[in-house]
């Protein structure tokens, strides 16, 4: 994970905004495409607009209200927050104890419920498989119980 700078949150101590390697890769690719549009003086291009919306959402919404219940997911993913900004979706974890926000996932894909390429289904599968447990541990947040291939929670021994 890499720091993306600090932004004020509702508490007096600023939160550090970080991204997972995969979220940062998407962020950098979107920034590159936006910069190319900007160099062509095409600020109406969808790449430019999508990145501007993403950057503003992180700076003004995620950083200032990282624990806003309107963005909280439910059930097994209740420790994760999500928002849609234009055509971009962002999922993050936040720790008030560590004053950190970790952006887990950025998607430019439109959500089509039930579609194989549904970004939320992909993200939920990534979380439930345990692939990002280290992020939860680093922030001192209890992650969801990992489910088996058949969708059942493993039994505790």
C-alpha positions, 0 to 999 in steps of 0.5 A: 500500500502506498500513501496518497497524502493526508486529508482532514476528516471530522476529527482534529487529526488528519487521516492518511489516505492509502491505496492497495496496490491494485487500487493504486494501479487503477488510479494511476492508469486513470490519471494517465488517461486524464492527463492525455486528454488534458494535453489535447485540451479535451476536458470534456473527454470521459477519461478526464471527467472520470478521473476528476470525479474520482479525485474529488470524491476521494478528497472531498467525500471519502477523506472528510467523512470516511465513516459516513453510514450512508456509504457503509455496506451491510452483512459480511462486508459491514466494515467496508464503505462504498460510494459511486461517483459518476461512473466510478465506484470506490470501496474503502476501509477506515480506522479512526484509531490509526487515522487511516483510510485504505482504498481497497478497490476502484472500478470504472465498470458499470454495475450489472447485477448478476453479470459475471463482470459485476465489479461488486461481485468481483470485489465481494469475492476478493474480500470473502476469499481472504485475499485482502485480510492483511489490510484489515489486520494492518488497520486493526479491523476484524474482517469477514469470515472467509467462506468456503467454495460452497458459500458456507462459513467455515466452522470454528474448531 
